[in-house]
Amino acid sequence: MLSEDKLQKIKEFTSTLSREELIWLNGYIAGQAGALQGGLPSSGTPAALNKKITLAYGTETGNSKKLATQLAGIAKKKGIGVKLAGLDQYRFTDLAKEEYFFVVISTQGEGEPPLLAKKFYDQLHEQAVELKKMKFGVLALGDTSYAQFCKTGEDIDARLEALGAHRMLPLKKCDVDYEEDSLHWIDNVATVLQTSVGSVPAVVAPLVEDKKPAGKKHYNGIIVTNINLNDRGSNKETYHVEISTDEDLDYLPGDALGLIPANCDAAVEEIIALTGVDPELQIQTAKVKAPVRELLKKHLNILYPLKSTIKQYAAITGYEIPEELRLSIPDLLKKYPIKAAAAFEEVIKILTPQAPRLYSISSAPGSHGLGRYI
Ligand SMILES: Cc1cc2nc3c(=O)[nH]c(=O)nc-3n(C[C@H](O)[C@H](O)[C@H](O)COP(=O)(O)O)c2cc1C
């Protein structure tokens, strides 16, 4: 189709380009072709610059919202128009009109959508809306210590496709250290937007390689200071907490910090006494195999069991327990005693993992110094 002369010139020119420059050029040429096809004057800009996306987030503890806001800023800097939308506010009737729809969403409970996104999630699964016009991508936040890792993201990704939407890039599932993966994801979003011409998107594999899971470093720590910063009479509680660790900390601003609390000995020993379970008995749970005492101390959520855990407890023990009742496991055992230690071994298997409490580090070791203190 091209004359020998033109082809030769292109070969000579492209041989000087890096992979990133070739990807940019690919988008640029696609944009030029798209403009010609529509009879529009050429704008001379890469295709992604003409695209407007909706970036919707579903969050419970704020991570997805914070992340989506950050990713929207990055996308805008790349020249992409972004409408940022919380799924709690999203008008479901707008969905069929969306052309480029990207979702950042977490999973909560035991594989459930965040409370604020539940209405959207239910509508999406219950209504047979046609999404032929839509191209989409999903970034799922989760935690691999849960059995249903990133379930909500998986559900939304699968449902959008089932409703006729075109997946522009594969579902990305992120563990608690999601920062780096999500930056790759937004780069990939920009790349696929550049390579999509008019209404026909090119399906491309992610162009930025996903990293290997970052090695998590564990430190043991004890709380040495815990002060409520709010004044007497305030109905808020904001704590200044200092933790001393058993070895020097190595961190950078932006690193994720997960606090994995251990349960108090009194609650653990109370459970053992109330059930008569052998504390040295090894039990395999969804994630770990360890002696009962260690599971109760370090690995399982015994103080704030989920509604679904209480429901399963009722099924194992045969009690009728009101749905709204929220008790710790020791209190539950006192009100609804277990009749045999073997039944408690079943209960251990339904307890959810102890979830880390996540924070992102903003201080720099350069100004605070490395040490055994955070
Ligand atoms: C009570 C609770 C339950 C959770 N359940 C799951 C789960 O079933 N699957 C999963 O992958 N992650 C689960 N997570 C982890 C969250 O998805 C993860 O912390 C995410 O970053 C939270 O994002 P958000 O702040 O936007 O809600 C759970 C977290 C909490 C606190």
PDBQT file of the ligand as one rigid body, heavy atoms in Angstrom, charges set to zero:
ROOT
HETATM    1  C1  LIG A 401     -13.774  -6.136  57.422  1.00  0.00    +0.000 C 
HETATM    2  C2  LIG A 401     -12.982  -6.293  56.149  1.00  0.00    +0.000 A 
HETATM    3  C3  LIG A 401     -13.302  -7.293  55.268  1.00  0.00    +0.000 A 
HETATM    4  C4  LIG A 401     -12.572  -7.480  54.095  1.00  0.00    +0.000 A 
HETATM    5  N1  LIG A 401     -12.886  -8.507  53.245  1.00  0.00    +0.000 NA
HETATM    6  C5  LIG A 401     -12.159  -8.709  52.133  1.00  0.00    +0.000 A 
HETATM    7  C6  LIG A 401     -12.461  -9.796  51.258  1.00  0.00    +0.000 A 
HETATM    8  O1  LIG A 401     -13.369 -10.592  51.453  1.00  0.00    +0.000 OA
HETATM    9  N2  LIG A 401     -11.675  -9.953  50.146  1.00  0.00    +0.000 N 
HETATM   10  C7  LIG A 401     -10.646  -9.120  49.851  1.00  0.00    +0.000 A 
HETATM   11  O2  LIG A 401      -9.972  -9.328  48.848  1.00  0.00    +0.000 OA
HETATM   12  N3  LIG A 401     -10.336  -8.072  50.676  1.00  0.00    +0.000 NA
HETATM   13  C8  LIG A 401     -11.069  -7.847  51.797  1.00  0.00    +0.000 A 
HETATM   14  N4  LIG A 401     -10.772  -6.791  52.620  1.00  0.00    +0.000 N 
HETATM   15  C9  LIG A 401      -9.624  -5.923  52.308  1.00  0.00    +0.000 C 
HETATM   16  C10 LIG A 401     -10.054  -4.607  51.607  1.00  0.00    +0.000 C 
HETATM   17  O3  LIG A 401     -10.618  -4.855  50.338  1.00  0.00    +0.000 OA
HETATM   18  C11 LIG A 401      -8.794  -3.758  51.448  1.00  0.00    +0.000 C 
HETATM   19  O4  LIG A 401      -8.360  -3.359  52.718  1.00  0.00    +0.000 OA
HETATM   20  C12 LIG A 401      -9.041  -2.534  50.569  1.00  0.00    +0.000 C 
HETATM   21  O5  LIG A 401      -7.822  -1.854  50.354  1.00  0.00    +0.000 OA
HETATM   22  C13 LIG A 401     -10.048  -1.588  51.185  1.00  0.00    +0.000 C 
HETATM   23  O6  LIG A 401     -10.346  -0.595  50.249  1.00  0.00    +0.000 OA
HETATM   24  P1  LIG A 401     -11.427   0.562  50.571  1.00  0.00    +0.000 P 
HETATM   25  O7  LIG A 401     -10.826   1.410  51.677  1.00  0.00    +0.000 OA
HETATM   26  O8  LIG A 401     -11.571   1.326  49.315  1.00  0.00    +0.000 OA
HETATM   27  O9  LIG A 401     -12.697  -0.097  51.005  1.00  0.00    +0.000 OA
HETATM   28  C14 LIG A 401     -11.494  -6.605  53.787  1.00  0.00    +0.000 A 
HETATM   29  C15 LIG A 401     -11.191  -5.565  54.673  1.00  0.00    +0.000 A 
HETATM   30  C16 LIG A 401     -11.910  -5.389  55.832  1.00  0.00    +0.000 A 
HETATM   31  C17 LIG A 401     -11.545  -4.271  56.773  1.00  0.00    +0.000 C 
ENDROOT
TORSDOF 0
